Amino acid sequence: MANTKGNRRRFGSARQLPSGRWQIRYPDPVTGLTRKGEETYPTKTDAEVALTLIEADIKRDKWADPDAGKVKLSDFALARLRDRKLEESTRERYAITLRQYIQPGLGHRTISKITPARVRTWRSNLLDGGAGEPSVVKAYQLLRAIMNTAVDDELIQRNPCRIKGADTYDVPERPVLTVTEVFAVADAIGPRWRALVLLTAFTTLRFGELAALRRRDVDLTNRLVRVQRNQAELNSGRLYDKAPKSRAGFRPVAFPAEIVGDLEHHLDQYAGPDPEGHLFIGPRGGKLRRSNFRDDWIKARTAAGVSEDAHFHDLRHTGNTLAPQNGASTRELMTRMGHSSTRAALIYQHMTSNRDRAIADRMGAAVREALGRPGASGTGVAREE
């Protein structure tokens, strides 16, 4: 007999439906209840192979509940963002990215239906639709993080975000103002913001770090500013202080003696009066805002004859370039910048072509000395820079 106890399957069962296709049933490894397979099969052999694979996954602890991934991506993502401990500005930025870039193309789909092919199509549609590459990269990074959580929660077995290079983009090289240009802008911008321009260029603090500085954070005797906090701005316009992103963000940064006089004048004329008063405040006593300062920067930049492509943030590149040119090691540059990784510091070290040329000139001098040759024509004897 074809269906005796001797050849009956020990795991699950297969039965033929009126349509002629085969359906499988098997015990749920968590509840023990019988559950139907997600799909049907053309032959009994195909159905039994499917049961064998499910049984193997259960034994290897690789089985995933097919119903677990049926939650919509939009619902899952909103719940995870709500549950995560995030800074207010970060939470707002993620919510905007989710709403503008992820939900329109993928939010209606269930987690289990988001495949690598659908992720590729979603990304291509964003780029083809005119979305900027930096925004698409950030959206992809957020989607990948959300799907990683789905893997951790055992809703899916593998993250479908597997596009090589989709999480990075090439940042165009920014202008680096010369020292002469920095002082030209400082002269043009007027006395209230002169110290802000000079301090940014020679300490390379970020705008939010500068806006959060208090009078007590400035040590003129030791020529230091102490970074303790960072000012953030929400879409609503509300400003608030938060801790730096990492421990590396808490740091003292030295500034050259040549700007001490400018800082003394600023503290005397424009800073908040008490130790907790802000170092930089607006003409009406309000906090420093990017939007309020932008017009002053553009006017000063134009008056100084500096490239219209130069942003206020580019002042940081001046100091970050000068430091390695004048002997700062990778670790020292990381400390000044407030970075915990070497990536940004190495970028600035690679940008210091003048320093590299000086090294090559000294190497050439050593070659000439060893070979008993005079200095190369048109270059003279290499000298220290």
ZAMARGU-4260 file (C-alpha; in steps of 0.2 Angstrom, whole numbers, plus 5000, padded with zeros to 4 digits):
<rodrens>
0) 5000/5000/5000 | 5006/5017/4995 | 5001/5026/5011 | 5006/5014/5025 | 5014/5020/5041
5) 5031/5014/5035 | 5032/5027/5021 | 5022/5041/5029 | 5031/5057/5032 | 5037/5061/5049
10) 5037/5080/5047 | 5022/5089/5039 | 5011/5083/5026 | 5006/5086/5008 | 4989/5086/5001
15) 4982/5089/4983 | 4969/5103/4981 | 4954/5103/4969 | 4965/5113/4957 | 4977/5099/4956
20) 4991/5108/4965 | 4999/5103/4981 | 4998/5111/4998 | 5009/5108/5013 | 5006/5108/5031
25) 5018/5107/5045 | 5019/5111/5064 | 5024/5128/5069 | 5041/5127/5079 | 5035/5140/5091
30) 5017/5137/5094 | 5016/5118/5089 | 5000/5122/5079 | 4998/5116/5061 | 5001/5130/5048
35) 4999/5130/5030 | 5013/5133/5018 | 5014/5151/5010 | 5013/5144/4992 | 5007/5128/4982
40) 5017/5117/4971 | 5014/5108/4954 | 5019/5091/4960 | 5019/5081/4976 | 5038/5079/4975
45) 5040/5098/4974 | 5029/5099/4990 | 5039/5086/4999 | 5055/5095/4994 | 5048/5111/5002
50) 5044/5102/5018 | 5062/5094/5019 | 5069/5112/5017 | 5058/5119/5030 | 5062/5105/5042
55) 5081/5108/5039 | 5079/5126/5043 | 5070/5123/5059 | 5083/5111/5064 | 5097/5123/5060
60) 5087/5137/5069 | 5086/5146/5052 | 5067/5146/5051 | 5058/5163/5050 | 5040/5165/5053
65) 5032/5169/5036 | 5019/5180/5044 | 5032/5190/5054 | 5037/5200/5039 | 5019/5205/5034
70) 5020/5222/5044 | 5021/5237/5032 | 5038/5246/5031 | 5030/5263/5035 | 5023/5256/5051
75) 5038/5246/5056 | 5050/5261/5052 | 5039/5274/5062 | 5039/5262/5077 | 5058/5259/5077
80) 5061/5278/5076 | 5049/5281/5090 | 5058/5268/5101 | 5076/5273/5097 | 5085/5285/5109
85) 5090/5299/5097 | 5094/5318/5098 | 5079/5329/5093 | 5087/5335/5078 | 5092/5318/5072
90) 5075/5311/5075 | 5068/5325/5065 | 5080/5323/5051 | 5076/5304/5050 | 5057/5308/5050
95) 5059/5320/5035 | 5070/5307/5025 | 5057/5293/5029 | 5043/5304/5023 | 5051/5312/5008
100) 5061/5297/5001 | 5057/5280/5008 | 5038/5280/5011 | 5032/5285/4994 | 5041/5271/4985
105) 5042/5257/4998 | 5031/5262/5013 | 5016/5253/5007 | 5025/5236/5005 | 5027/5223/5019
110) 5045/5220/5026 | 5045/5203/5018 | 5041/5209/5001 | 5056/5222/5000 | 5068/5213/4989
115) 5085/5218/4983 | 5078/5221/4966 | 5064/5232/4973 | 5078/5242/4983 | 5088/5244/4967
120) 5072/5250/4958 | 5068/5262/4972 | 5085/5270/4972 | 5085/5272/4953 | 5068/5280/4953
125) 5074/5293/4966 | 5090/5297/4956 | 5080/5298/4939 | 5067/5309/4947 | 5080/5322/4952
130) 5083/5319/4970 | 5101/5324/4974 | 5114/5310/4977 | 5118/5315/4995 | 5099/5314/4999
135) 5098/5297/4991 | 5113/5291/5000 | 5106/5296/5017 | 5089/5288/5012 | 5098/5272/5008
140) 5108/5272/5024 | 5092/5275/5034 | 5083/5261/5024 | 5097/5249/5027 | 5097/5253/5046
145) 5078/5249/5047 | 5080/5233/5038 | 5095/5228/5049 | 5083/5230/5064 | 5070/5219/5055
150) 5084/5206/5053 | 5088/5207/5072 | 5069/5206/5076 | 5069/5190/5065 | 5056/5197/5053
155) 5067/5193/5038 | 5083/5183/5036 | 5093/5194/5026 | 5094/5213/5023 | 5089/5217/5005
160) 5100/5233/5005 | 5115/5226/4996 | 5120/5239/4983 | 5138/5241/4983 | 5143/5260/4984
165) 5126/5266/4987 | 5130/5272/5005 | 5143/5284/4999 | 5145/5298/4987 | 5160/5309/4981
170) 5160/5326/4990 | 5166/5339/4978 | 5182/5348/4983 | 5178/5364/4993 | 5187/5381/4991
175) 5201/5383/5004 | 5203/5402/5008 | 5221/5408/5010 | 5226/5417/5026 | 5225/5433/5017
180) 5208/5430/5011 | 5202/5425/5029 | 5208/5442/5035 | 5201/5451/5020 | 5183/5444/5025
185) 5186/5447/5043 | 5190/5466/5039 | 5175/5467/5028 | 5162/5459/5039 | 5163/5472/5053
190) 5168/5471/5071 | 5153/5461/5078 | 5158/5446/5067 | 5176/5448/5065 | 5181/5437/5079
195) 5169/5424/5073 | 5177/5423/5056 | 5195/5422/5063 | 5191/5409/5077 | 5182/5398/5064
200) 5197/5398/5052 | 5210/5395/5066 | 5201/5383/5077 | 5191/5375/5064 | 5176/5373/5076
205) 5159/5369/5068 | 5145/5383/5067 | 5135/5374/5080 | 5150/5373/5092 | 5154/5391/5089
210) 5136/5396/5092 | 5136/5386/5109 | 5152/5394/5116 | 5150/5403/5132 | 5161/5417/5139
215) 5169/5405/5151 | 5174/5393/5137 | 5187/5406/5131 | 5204/5406/5140 | 5214/5420/5133
220) 5229/5417/5144 | 5232/5399/5138 | 5224/5403/5120 | 5211/5390/5121 | 5193/5387/5118
225) 5184/5373/5126 | 5171/5364/5116 | 5157/5357/5128 | 5141/5358/5118 | 5134/5360/5101
230) 5119/5371/5096 | 5106/5362/5085 | 5091/5370/5076 | 5075/5361/5072 | 5064/5364/5057
235) 5052/5374/5068 | 5067/5386/5071 | 5069/5381/5090 | 5087/5381/5095 | 5094/5370/5109
240) 5111/5364/5115 | 5116/5346/5115 | 5131/5336/5119 | 5144/5333/5105 | 5141/5317/5095
245) 5156/5308/5102 | 5168/5309/5117 | 5181/5316/5104 | 5169/5331/5102 | 5173/5337/5120
250) 5190/5345/5118 | 5201/5361/5120 | 5207/5369/5104 | 5221/5381/5104 | 5222/5397/5093
255) 5236/5408/5088 | 5242/5423/5098 | 5238/5434/5082 | 5220/5434/5086 | 5220/5436/5105
260) 5218/5455/5103 | 5202/5452/5092 | 5195/5440/5105 | 5199/5452/5119 | 5189/5466/5109
265) 5175/5455/5106 | 5173/5449/5124 | 5173/5467/5129 | 5161/5474/5117 | 5149/5460/5110
270) 5149/5444/5121 | 5136/5440/5135 | 5141/5449/5151 | 5141/5435/5163 | 5152/5419/5162
275) 5137/5409/5155 | 5133/5422/5142 | 5135/5417/5124 | 5151/5422/5116 | 5142/5426/5100
280) 5125/5435/5100 | 5116/5445/5088 | 5113/5464/5088 | 5097/5462/5097 | 5104/5450/5110
285) 5097/5434/5102 | 5107/5418/5099 | 5117/5416/5083 | 5108/5407/5069 | 5114/5401/5052
290) 5100/5410/5043 | 5103/5427/5052 | 5122/5426/5048 | 5121/5421/5030 | 5118/5438/5023
295) 5132/5446/5032 | 5144/5432/5026 | 5139/5434/5008 | 5141/5453/5009 | 5158/5452/5017
300) 5164/5438/5005 | 5159/5449/4990 | 5168/5464/4997 | 5183/5454/5000 | 5184/5448/4982
305) 5183/5430/4988 | 5175/5416/4977 | 5156/5416/4978 | 5157/5397/4980 | 5165/5399/4997
310) 5153/5395/5011 | 5156/5400/5029 | 5159/5382/5033 | 5174/5383/5021 | 5184/5393/5034
315) 5186/5377/5043 | 5196/5370/5028 | 5209/5384/5030 | 5214/5379/5048 | 5212/5360/5044
320) 5224/5363/5029 | 5237/5374/5039 | 5238/5362/5053 | 5246/5347/5044 | 5256/5359/5033
325) 5264/5365/5049 | 5268/5348/5057 | 5252/5342/5065 | 5251/5323/5065 | 5235/5313/5060
330) 5231/5311/5079 | 5234/5329/5083 | 5223/5335/5068 | 5209/5322/5073 | 5209/5330/5091
335) 5208/5348/5084 | 5194/5343/5073 | 5184/5333/5086 | 5184/5317/5076 | 5186/5299/5082
340) 5191/5292/5066 | 5206/5296/5055 | 5196/5297/5038 | 5194/5316/5038 | 5211/5320/5045
345) 5219/5310/5031 | 5209/5319/5018 | 5217/5336/5024 | 5234/5328/5025 | 5233/5322/5007
350) 5227/5340/5002 | 5243/5348/5008 | 5252/5347/4991 | 5264/5362/4996 | 5270/5352/5011
355) 5272/5336/5000 | 5282/5346/4987 | 5294/5353/5001 | 5297/5335/5006 | 5301/5330/4988
360) 5313/5345/4987 | 5322/5340/5002 | 5323/5322/4995 | 5331/5330/4979 | 5343/5340/4989
365) 5349/5323/4998 | 5351/5315/4981 | 5361/5330/4974 | 5372/5330/4989 | 5375/5311/4988
370) 5380/5312/4970 | 5390/5328/4972 | 5378/5338/4960 | 5374/5356/4961 | 5356/5362/4964
375) 5344/5359/4949 | 5342/5372/4937 | 5327/5384/4940 | 5323/5377/4957 | 5338/5382/4968
380) 5343/5373/4984 | 5328/5365/4993 | 5324/5375/5009 | 5312/5371/5024 | 5295/5378/5023
</rodrens>
